[in-house]
Amino acid sequence: MKTCSLYLLLFFSIFSFNCSGQLIKLPNVGTINEALNKSKPLTSEEVAGGLKEALTQGIAKGATQASQKDGYFGNQLIRIPFPQDVKRVESTLRSVGLGSQVDKFVLSLNRAAEDAAQTAKPIFIGAIRKLTFKDVWNILTGEKDAATQFLRRTTSDELYRAFAPHIQQSLDKTYATKYYTDVMTAYNALPLTQKVNPNLNDYATKKAMDGLFLLVAQEEANIRENPVARTTELLKRVFSKQTKS
C-alpha cells in the first residue's frame, strides 16, 4: 500500500509541472463536473426554470426598489406627476400662490405608490408560475422586454384590482387624498374655471403600475445583457446559451 501511494505521489508530482518547471493547477472533481454539465444541452425544464428565476429576481428587485423611500419620487423615470389631463389645475394654482399645496400632493401621491409597491410581487410571481413552454420560448427569443410585455398583458387586470385598494389605503395614509381634495377645492373655488374632479385612485394605480413594469423591464434587460447580473448557475447557463444562439 505504501509503495502504491508513493507511485501515485510521484505521478502527480511529475504531471503537476510542465517542461518549464511551472506548476500546472489540476482541476478538482467539482470543476470537471461543472464543465461537463455546461456542455450538456439544456432541458426544457432548465430553460423554464432559468426564465422563471430571472423574472422572479427582476420582480423582487423592482418591487423592492419602488417601495423604498423616494423609490418613485426620487426616480424621474417613474415619478408620478400631477395628473396630465388636469394640468391646467396645477398651473392655475401655482399662478395664484398655491404651489406648496400642489407640491405636498405630488409628494404624497408618490409616497402612496411606494407604500403599495410590494403588494404587486405575489401577483407577478403567480403569473410566472403559469408560464407554458411556448411562453418561455417566446420570451427567450423575443425583445429585451418580452417578459415584461408578457406580465403586462397577463397580469394588468388582476394587478389593478388588487393594487387599487392598497393604493387607496396608501393615499389616505399619506394624506394624498386630503391634499388632493384641498387642491381641487381651491381650484374649483376660483372664478371662471371649469370644475374638475378626476378619479385620483384610478390615476395613481395606473401610474404606479407603469412604474413597476418599467423597473422590471430594466432588470430583465440587465439580466439578458449583463453576465454579472445572472446571480445563479442556472441563470448563467440559460442566458449564455441564448446569447450564443
Disulfide bonds with the S-S distance in Angstrom:
none
